[in-house]
Amino acid sequence: MFISNHQQLEHAQRQIARLQLILEEMRQEESKEAYAILSKGYLEQIEKIRGEIDEYLGVLEIEQYEPAVATH
């Protein structure tokens, strides 16, 4: 999926919401071990969509321009 307009952004956000609902139901119904195995694909898909949203919104570009934080 390549996000190029607001409508596609909203669609991507709805996809994430649906995947999160699936994960919530799964978390309540499955053992921790089963959830860890079964949730992996859903979590990867959420991460992929979030990356596409970040790219569309220019988040990565903004991070490049943030000043480095000095540590003392």
Phi, psi and omega in degrees: 000133177240120182271123181230002178203174184297322180298317178292325176299313180298320178299316179297319179295322177293322178299315179299316181300318179296316179296322178294323177295318177300315180297319180297315178297317180297319181298324181283331187263334187257159173292164179300321181294314180294319179299317180301322180282311186289332185279343187306310181297320179294317179295321177296320179295318178299315180299319179297313181294319177299322177297320178293321177296314179301319179296315180298319182280350179080022182300317181295323178295319180297317181299330179293332184263356178291135179293145177293139180275124180283137177248141180243000000 
